[in-house]
C-alpha cells in the first residue's frame, strides 16, 4: 500500500504550545498518511530536549519570522502551515507588526504557490491568535478589561490585522483561526468547547471558563484542525 506524505511546517515550535503541538503531530501518522514535520526555530538547540527529537518524521530548521525570503520559501514547500508563535508581555507594550507582517508573507506564499501549481494539494494555514476576549467584551473580566488589555492591546490589534489578511480576501486559501482562552499549564485536562463564531462559548462566567489547558489546545490543533477538515475556513473560539 502506498502512503500519502503530508509536509507540516510549524512556526513557534519552541514555545509552550508549539512544543506540545510537535508532540501530538508525532502520534498521528498512519500507514495511509505520514506527517513529515519541519519545526522552525531561531535556535534549533532549544529543541534538543524534545522527547521526539530523534523521530525520523521530525526535522528542525534554523529560521525566524523576520526573514521574508525564508518564510516564503518554507511555506511553499509544505502542505500545512501552523502558526503558534507568540510574544511576551514586554513586546506587547509597544505597537509591532510581528503577526501581520508574517501573515502577509505567508498569505502571499500560499497564494503564489497554489496559482503556479493549481494541481497541487491546497495548502492549509492553521493559526493560533488570542482575540476571543477582545471580540467578546460583554464577557470580559474587569481585571482584564482595565489592566491586562492595556498592556497587550497592540498585539491584539496586530493579530486582528493578521486574521483579516486571510479573512478579507477573494483567493481560494484554506485557513483555520483558533482563538483560545488564557493558556495555563496548571489546570485540569478537560474537554474544550468550540464556538464557530470565534467567541468564547461561555454560558456563564466560572472559575475556569476563561482558561484553557495548553496541552488540550495543542491536541485540538493537531487532531481537529490539522488532521481533520472539520473546521476548514472557520474562525473558532475555544475554552472550557
Phi and psi in degrees as GROMACS dihedral restraints (atoms count N, CA, C in turn):
[ dihedral_restraints ]
;  ai    aj    ak    al  type     phi  dphi    fc
    3     4     5     6     1   -85.5    20    10
    4     5     6     7     1   130.7    20    10
    6     7     8     9     1   -95.2    20    10
    7     8     9    10     1   155.1    20    10
    9    10    11    12     1   -94.1    20    10
   10    11    12    13     1   134.4    20    10
   12    13    14    15     1  -107.8    20    10
   13    14    15    16     1   122.0    20    10
   15    16    17    18     1  -110.8    20    10
   16    17    18    19     1   129.7    20    10
   18    19    20    21     1   -97.9    20    10
   19    20    21    22     1   123.7    20    10
   21    22    23    24     1  -114.8    20    10
   22    23    24    25     1   130.1    20    10
   24    25    26    27     1  -110.1    20    10
   25    26    27    28     1   130.9    20    10
   27    28    29    30     1  -121.0    20    10
   28    29    30    31     1   113.9    20    10
   30    31    32    33     1   -92.2    20    10
   31    32    33    34     1   137.1    20    10
   33    34    35    36     1    86.2    20    10
   34    35    36    37     1    25.2    20    10
   36    37    38    39     1   -67.3    20    10
   37    38    39    40     1   -22.4    20    10
   39    40    41    42     1   -88.9    20    10
   40    41    42    43     1    -7.5    20    10
   42    43    44    45     1   -75.8    20    10
   43    44    45    46     1   172.5    20    10
   45    46    47    48     1   -59.2    20    10
   46    47    48    49     1   -44.2    20    10
   48    49    50    51     1   -77.0    20    10
   49    50    51    52     1   -43.3    20    10
   51    52    53    54     1   -60.0    20    10
   52    53    54    55     1   -38.4    20    10
   54    55    56    57     1   -58.8    20    10
   55    56    57    58     1   -42.7    20    10
   57    58    59    60     1   -74.6    20    10
   58    59    60    61     1   -33.1    20    10
   60    61    62    63     1   -60.1    20    10
   61    62    63    64     1   -42.8    20    10
   63    64    65    66     1   -58.3    20    10
   64    65    66    67     1   -43.7    20    10
   66    67    68    69     1   -58.6    20    10
   67    68    69    70     1   -45.2    20    10
   69    70    71    72     1   -73.4    20    10
   70    71    72    73     1   -32.3    20    10
   72    73    74    75     1   -62.8    20    10
   73    74    75    76     1   -30.2    20    10
   75    76    77    78     1   -73.0    20    10
   76    77    78    79     1    -6.6    20    10
   78    79    80    81     1  -107.3    20    10
   79    80    81    82     1    -5.5    20    10
   81    82    83    84     1   -99.8    20    10
   82    83    84    85     1    -6.4    20    10
   84    85    86    87     1   -66.4    20    10
   85    86    87    88     1   145.1    20    10
   87    88    89    90     1  -130.1    20    10
   88    89    90    91     1   170.5    20    10
   90    91    92    93     1   -58.9    20    10
   91    92    93    94     1   -25.2    20    10
   93    94    95    96     1   -87.1    20    10
   94    95    96    97     1   -34.7    20    10
   96    97    98    99     1  -134.3    20    10
   97    98    99   100     1   121.8    20    10
   99   100   101   102     1  -111.2    20    10
  100   101   102   103     1   127.5    20    10
  102   103   104   105     1   -99.5    20    10
  103   104   105   106     1   113.1    20    10
  105   106   107   108     1   -97.0    20    10
  106   107   108   109     1   117.3    20    10
  108   109   110   111     1  -109.3    20    10
  109   110   111   112     1   131.8    20    10
  111   112   113   114     1  -112.0    20    10
  112   113   114   115     1   117.6    20    10
  114   115   116   117     1   -98.6    20    10
  115   116   117   118     1   121.0    20    10
  117   118   119   120     1   -90.0    20    10
  118   119   120   121     1   127.6    20    10
  120   121   122   123     1  -139.2    20    10
  121   122   123   124     1   134.0    20    10
  123   124   125   126     1   -61.5    20    10
  124   125   126   127     1   -38.2    20    10
  126   127   128   129     1  -126.5    20    10
  127   128   129   130     1    95.0    20    10
  129   130   131   132     1   -55.6    20    10
  130   131   132   133     1   -27.4    20    10
  132   133   134   135     1   -64.0    20    10
  133   134   135   136     1   -19.4    20    10
  135   136   137   138     1   -68.8    20    10
  136   137   138   139     1   -13.4    20    10
  138   139   140   141     1  -100.7    20    10
  139   140   141   142     1     5.9    20    10
  141   142   143   144     1   -62.6    20    10
  142   143   144   145     1   -26.4    20    10
  144   145   146   147     1   -91.4    20    10
  145   146   147   148     1     3.5    20    10
  147   148   149   150     1   -67.1    20    10
  148   149   150   151     1   134.4    20    10
  150   151   152   153     1   -60.6    20    10
  151   152   153   154     1   -18.7    20    10
  153   154   155   156     1  -108.8    20    10
  154   155   156   157     1    18.7    20    10
  156   157   158   159     1   -61.7    20    10
  157   158   159   160     1   -26.2    20    10
  159   160   161   162     1   -90.8    20    10
  160   161   162   163     1     0.2    20    10
  162   163   164   165     1   -67.3    20    10
  163   164   165   166     1   128.4    20    10
  165   166   167   168     1   -64.0    20    10
  166   167   168   169     1   -14.7    20    10
  168   169   170   171     1   -89.1    20    10
  169   170   171   172     1     2.6    20    10
  171   172   173   174     1  -117.9    20    10
  172   173   174   175     1   126.9    20    10
  174   175   176   177     1  -124.4    20    10
  175   176   177   178     1   136.7    20    10
  177   178   179   180     1  -106.0    20    10
  178   179   180   181     1   126.2    20    10
  180   181   182   183     1  -115.4    20    10
  181   182   183   184     1   134.5    20    10
  183   184   185   186     1   -76.0    20    10
  184   185   186   187     1   129.8    20    10
  186   187   188   189     1   175.9    20    10
  187   188   189   190     1   175.4    20    10
  189   190   191   192     1  -154.9    20    10
  190   191   192   193     1   166.6    20    10
  192   193   194   195     1   -81.9    20    10
  193   194   195   196     1     6.4    20    10
  195   196   197   198     1   -96.3    20    10
  196   197   198   199     1    -3.2    20    10
  198   199   200   201     1  -104.9    20    10
  199   200   201   202     1    98.1    20    10
  201   202   203   204     1   -57.8    20    10
  202   203   204   205     1   -47.0    20    10
  204   205   206   207     1   -61.9    20    10
  205   206   207   208     1   -42.0    20    10
  207   208   209   210     1   -69.4    20    10
  208   209   210   211     1   -42.9    20    10
  210   211   212   213     1   -57.2    20    10
  211   212   213   214     1   -48.7    20    10
  213   214   215   216     1   -65.2    20    10
  214   215   216   217     1   -38.5    20    10
  216   217   218   219     1   -64.8    20    10
  217   218   219   220     1   -45.4    20    10
  219   220   221   222     1   -63.3    20    10
  220   221   222   223     1   -45.1    20    10
  222   223   224   225     1   -60.3    20    10
  223   224   225   226     1   -41.9    20    10
  225   226   227   228     1   -64.7    20    10
  226   227   228   229     1   -19.1    20    10
  228   229   230   231     1   -95.6    20    10
  229   230   231   232     1     0.9    20    10
  231   232   233   234     1  -123.1    20    10
  232   233   234   235     1   161.4    20    10
  234   235   236   237     1   -97.9    20    10
  235   236   237   238     1   -26.2    20    10
  237   238   239   240     1  -135.9    20    10
  238   239   240   241     1   131.0    20    10
  240   241   242   243     1  -119.0    20    10
  241   242   243   244     1   122.6    20    10
  243   244   245   246     1  -109.3    20    10
  244   245   246   247     1   126.5    20    10
  246   247   248   249     1  -109.6    20    10
  247   248   249   250     1   105.8    20    10
  249   250   251   252     1  -122.9    20    10
  250   251   252   253     1    20.6    20    10
  252   253   254   255     1   -78.6    20    10
  253   254   255   256     1   148.6    20    10
  255   256   257   258     1  -146.7    20    10
  256   257   258   259     1   170.7    20    10
  258   259   260   261     1  -117.6    20    10
  259   260   261   262     1   152.7    20    10
  261   262   263   264     1   -79.5    20    10
  262   263   264   265     1   174.5    20    10
  264   265   266   267     1   -62.4    20    10
  265   266   267   268     1   -35.9    20    10
  267   268   269   270     1   -67.1    20    10
  268   269   270   271     1   -36.2    20    10
  270   271   272   273     1   -65.6    20    10
  271   272   273   274     1   -33.1    20    10
  273   274   275   276     1   -74.6    20    10
  274   275   276   277     1    -8.3    20    10
  276   277   278   279     1   -83.2    20    10
  277   278   279   280     1    -3.9    20    10
  279   280   281   282     1  -134.8    20    10
  280   281   282   283     1   150.2    20    10
  282   283   284   285     1   -60.3    20    10
  283   284   285   286     1   145.6    20    10
  285   286   287   288     1  -154.5    20    10
  286   287   288   289     1   168.8    20    10
  288   289   290   291     1  -120.6    20    10
  289   290   291   292     1    29.5    20    10
  291   292   293   294     1   -57.8    20    10
  292   293   294   295     1   -47.7    20    10
  294   295   296   297     1   -81.6    20    10
  295   296   297   298     1   -50.6    20    10
  297   298   299   300     1   -68.2    20    10
  298   299   300   301     1   -35.8    20    10
  300   301   302   303     1   -65.2    20    10
  301   302   303   304     1   -45.7    20    10
  303   304   305   306     1   -61.8    20    10
  304   305   306   307     1   -42.1    20    10
  306   307   308   309     1   -61.8    20    10
  307   308   309   310     1   -40.3    20    10
  309   310   311   312     1   -60.8    20    10
  310   311   312   313     1   -45.2    20    10
  312   313   314   315     1   -66.6    20    10
  313   314   315   316     1   -42.8    20    10
  315   316   317   318     1   -64.9    20    10
  316   317   318   319     1   -44.2    20    10
  318   319   320   321     1   -59.2    20    10
  319   320   321   322     1   -47.7    20    10
  321   322   323   324     1   -62.8    20    10
  322   323   324   325     1   -40.7    20    10
  324   325   326   327     1   -64.8    20    10
  325   326   327   328     1   -42.9    20    10
  327   328   329   330     1   -63.5    20    10
  328   329   330   331     1   -47.0    20    10
  330   331   332   333     1   -62.0    20    10
  331   332   333   334     1   -47.3    20    10
  333   334   335   336     1   -65.2    20    10
  334   335   336   337     1   -41.1    20    10
  336   337   338   339     1   -64.3    20    10
  337   338   339   340     1   -43.2    20    10
  339   340   341   342     1   -70.8    20    10
  340   341   342   343     1   -36.7    20    10
  342   343   344   345     1   -71.8    20    10
  343   344   345   346     1   -32.9    20    10
  345   346   347   348     1   -77.9    20    10
  346   347   348   349     1   -20.0    20    10
  348   349   350   351     1  -140.9    20    10
  349   350   351   352     1    76.9    20    10
  351   352   353   354     1   -64.8    20    10
  352   353   354   355     1   -14.2    20    10
  354   355   356   357     1   -90.6    20    10
  355   356   357   358     1    -7.6    20    10
  357   358   359   360     1   -77.6    20    10
  358   359   360   361     1   163.2    20    10
  360   361   362   363     1   -61.4    20    10
  361   362   363   364     1   136.6    20    10
  363   364   365   366     1   -65.3    20    10
  364   365   366   367     1   132.4    20    10
  366   367   368   369     1   -76.2    20    10
  367   368   369   370     1   134.6    20    10
  369   370   371   372     1  -104.7    20    10
  370   371   372   373     1   134.8    20    10
  372   373   374   375     1  -110.7    20    10
  373   374   375   376     1   116.3    20    10
  375   376   377   378     1  -112.4    20    10
  376   377   378   379     1   118.5    20    10
  378   379   380   381     1  -128.9    20    10
  379   380   381   382     1   134.1    20    10
  381   382   383   384     1   -97.6    20    10
  382   383   384   385     1   120.1    20    10
  384   385   386   387     1  -116.0    20    10
  385   386   387   388     1  -159.8    20    10
  387   388   389   390     1  -149.7    20    10
  388   389   390   391     1    43.6    20    10
  390   391   392   393     1   -96.3    20    10
  391   392   393   394     1    -1.0    20    10
  393   394   395   396     1   -56.9    20    10
  394   395   396   397     1   -45.9    20    10
  396   397   398   399     1   -68.6    20    10
  397   398   399   400     1   -44.7    20    10
  399   400   401   402     1   -64.8    20    10
  400   401   402   403     1   -32.1    20    10
  402   403   404   405     1   -86.8    20    10
  403   404   405   406     1     0.0    20    10
  405   406   407   408     1  -133.2    20    10
  406   407   408   409     1    61.6    20    10
  408   409   410   411     1   -63.2    20    10
  409   410   411   412     1   -26.1    20    10
  411   412   413   414     1   -67.8    20    10
  412   413   414   415     1   -16.6    20    10
  414   415   416   417     1  -109.2    20    10
  415   416   417   418     1    13.4    20    10
  417   418   419   420     1   -83.0    20    10
  418   419   420   421     1   132.6    20    10
  420   421   422   423     1   -64.9    20    10
  421   422   423   424     1   144.7    20    10
  423   424   425   426     1   -60.4    20    10
  424   425   426   427     1   -36.7    20    10
  426   427   428   429     1   -59.1    20    10
  427   428   429   430     1   -45.1    20    10
  429   430   431   432     1   -68.1    20    10
  430   431   432   433     1   -44.6    20    10
  432   433   434   435     1   -61.2    20    10
  433   434   435   436     1   -40.1    20    10
  435   436   437   438     1  -101.9    20    10
  436   437   438   439     1    -9.3    20    10
  438   439   440   441     1  -126.6    20    10
  439   440   441   442     1   -72.4    20    10
  441   442   443   444     1   -59.3    20    10
  442   443   444   445     1   -39.3    20    10
  444   445   446   447     1   -58.7    20    10
  445   446   447   448     1   -36.8    20    10
  447   448   449   450     1   -65.6    20    10
  448   449   450   451     1   -33.9    20    10
  450   451   452   453     1   -73.6    20    10
  451   452   453   454     1   -39.2    20    10
  453   454   455   456     1   -96.6    20    10
  454   455   456   457     1    -7.5    20    10
  456   457   458   459     1   -53.1    20    10
  457   458   459   460     1   -41.7    20    10
  459   460   461   462     1   -57.2    20    10
  460   461   462   463     1   -39.0    20    10
  462   463   464   465     1   -69.1    20    10
  463   464   465   466     1   -39.8    20    10
  465   466   467   468     1   -62.9    20    10
  466   467   468   469     1   -42.2    20    10
  468   469   470   471     1   -61.3    20    10
  469   470   471   472     1   -42.3    20    10
  471   472   473   474     1   -66.1    20    10
  472   473   474   475     1   -36.5    20    10
  474   475   476   477     1   -64.4    20    10
  475   476   477   478     1   -36.0    20    10
  477   478   479   480     1   -62.5    20    10
  478   479   480   481     1   -42.0    20    10
  480   481   482   483     1   -63.2    20    10
  481   482   483   484     1   -40.6    20    10
  483   484   485   486     1   -58.2    20    10
  484   485   486   487     1   -48.8    20    10
  486   487   488   489     1   -61.1    20    10
  487   488   489   490     1   -44.3    20    10
  489   490   491   492     1   -65.2    20    10
  490   491   492   493     1   -26.4    20    10
  492   493   494   495     1   -58.3    20    10
  493   494   495   496     1   -36.0    20    10
  495   496   497   498     1   -90.1    20    10
  496   497   498   499     1   -39.3    20    10
  498   499   500   501     1   -74.1    20    10
  499   500   501   502     1   -32.8    20    10
  501   502   503   504     1  -101.3    20    10
  502   503   504   505     1    49.9    20    10
  504   505   506   507     1  -132.1    20    10
  505   506   507   508     1   161.6    20    10
  507   508   509   510     1  -105.7    20    10
  508   509   510   511     1     7.0    20    10
  510   511   512   513     1   -84.7    20    10
  511   512   513   514     1   154.8    20    10
  513   514   515   516     1   -85.8    20    10
  514   515   516   517     1    74.6    20    10
  516   517   518   519     1  -115.8    20    10
  517   518   519   520     1   133.7    20    10
  519   520   521   522     1   -91.3    20    10
  520   521   522   523     1   137.9    20    10
  522   523   524   525     1  -149.4    20    10
  523   524   525   526     1   158.0    20    10
  525   526   527   528     1  -139.7    20    10
  526   527   528   529     1   117.7    20    10
  528   529   530   531     1  -103.3    20    10
  529   530   531   532     1   128.3    20    10
  531   532   533   534     1  -115.9    20    10
  532   533   534   535     1   120.5    20    10
  534   535   536   537     1  -106.5    20    10
  535   536   537   538     1    96.0    20    10
  537   538   539   540     1   -84.8    20    10
  538   539   540   541     1   160.0    20    10
  540   541   542   543     1   -69.6    20    10
  541   542   543   544     1   178.8    20    10
  543   544   545   546     1   -57.6    20    10
  544   545   546   547     1   129.6    20    10
  546   547   548   549     1   -88.3    20    10
  547   548   549   550     1   133.6    20    10
  549   550   551   552     1  -141.6    20    10
  550   551   552   553     1   128.2    20    10
  552   553   554   555     1   -81.6    20    10
  553   554   555   556     1   -10.1    20    10
  555   556   557   558     1  -111.0    20    10
  556   557   558   559     1    24.1    20    10
  558   559   560   561     1  -118.1    20    10
  559   560   561   562     1   164.8    20    10
  561   562   563   564     1   -57.0    20    10
  562   563   564   565     1   150.5    20    10
  564   565   566   567     1   -88.3    20    10
  565   566   567   568     1    82.4    20    10
  567   568   569   570     1  -105.0    20    10
  568   569   570   571     1   166.5    20    10
  570   571   572   573     1   -72.8    20    10
  571   572   573   574     1   135.3    20    10
  573   574   575   576     1   -87.6    20    10
  574   575   576   577     1   168.2    20    10
  576   577   578   579     1  -118.1    20    10
  577   578   579   580     1   143.5    20    10
  579   580   581   582     1  -119.4    20    10
  580   581   582   583     1   131.4    20    10
  582   583   584   585     1  -112.9    20    10
  583   584   585   586     1   122.2    20    10
  585   586   587   588     1   -75.9    20    10
  586   587   588   589     1    -7.0    20    10
  588   589   590   591     1   -95.8    20    10
  589   590   591   592     1     6.2    20    10
  591   592   593   594     1    80.6    20    10
  592   593   594   595     1    10.3    20    10
  594   595   596   597     1  -105.8    20    10
  595   596   597   598     1  -178.9    20    10
  597   598   599   600     1   -88.5    20    10
  598   599   600   601     1   122.9    20    10
  600   601   602   603     1   -79.0    20    10
  601   602   603   604     1    63.6    20    10
  603   604   605   606     1   -97.8    20    10
  604   605   606   607     1   126.6    20    10
  606   607   608   609     1   -79.7    20    10
  607   608   609   610     1   -28.8    20    10
  609   610   611   612     1  -159.8    20    10
  610   611   612   613     1   155.6    20    10
  612   613   614   615     1   -71.7    20    10
  613   614   615   616     1   128.5    20    10
  615   616   617   618     1  -137.6    20    10
  616   617   618   619     1   175.7    20    10
  618   619   620   621     1   -57.0    20    10
  619   620   621   622     1   -38.0    20    10
  621   622   623   624     1  -110.7    20    10
  622   623   624   625     1     2.6    20    10
  624   625   626   627     1   -62.2    20    10
  625   626   627   628     1   -27.1    20    10
  627   628   629   630     1  -102.5    20    10
  628   629   630   631     1    12.4    20    10
  630   631   632   633     1  -122.6    20    10
  631   632   633   634     1   161.4    20    10
  633   634   635   636     1  -149.4    20    10
  634   635   636   637     1   133.2    20    10
  636   637   638   639     1   -65.1    20    10
  637   638   639   640     1   128.9    20    10
  639   640   641   642     1   -60.5    20    10
  640   641   642   643     1   -37.2    20    10
  642   643   644   645     1   -67.2    20    10
  643   644   645   646     1   -34.9    20    10
  645   646   647   648     1   -62.3    20    10
  646   647   648   649     1   -43.2    20    10
  648   649   650   651     1   -63.8    20    10
  649   650   651   652     1   -45.8    20    10
  651   652   653   654     1   -60.1    20    10
  652   653   654   655     1   -42.7    20    10
  654   655   656   657     1   -64.8    20    10
  655   656   657   658     1   -39.8    20    10
  657   658   659   660     1   -64.4    20    10
  658   659   660   661     1   -43.2    20    10
  660   661   662   663     1   -56.2    20    10
  661   662   663   664     1   -46.7    20    10
  663   664   665   666     1   -73.4    20    10
  664   665   666   667     1   -54.1    20    10
  666   667   668   669     1   -74.1    20    10
  667   668   669   670     1   -35.5    20    10
  669   670   671   672     1  -104.6    20    10
  670   671   672   673     1   -19.9    20    10
  672   673   674   675     1  -112.4    20    10
  673   674   675   676     1   -31.7    20    10
  675   676   677   678     1   -92.2    20    10
  676   677   678   679     1   -56.7    20    10
  678   679   680   681     1   -72.7    20    10
  679   680   681   682     1   -34.6    20    10
  681   682   683   684     1  -100.2    20    10
  682   683   684   685     1   155.5    20    10
  684   685   686   687     1  -102.8    20    10
  685   686   687   688     1    14.4    20    10
  687   688   689   690     1   -57.1    20    10
  688   689   690   691     1   -37.8    20    10
  690   691   692   693     1  -112.6    20    10
  691   692   693   694     1    20.2    20    10
  693   694   695   696     1   -59.0    20    10
  694   695   696   697     1   139.7    20    10
  696   697   698   699     1    61.7    20    10
  697   698   699   700     1    35.7    20    10
  699   700   701   702     1  -127.1    20    10
  700   701   702   703     1   155.6    20    10
  702   703   704   705     1  -116.2    20    10
  703   704   705   706     1   121.6    20    10
  705   706   707   708     1  -116.5    20    10
  706   707   708   709     1   142.1    20    10
  708   709   710   711     1  -105.3    20    10
  709   710   711   712     1   131.5    20    10
  711   712   713   714     1  -131.4    20    10
  712   713   714   715     1   137.8    20    10
  714   715   716   717     1  -162.5    20    10
  715   716   717   718     1  -170.2    20    10
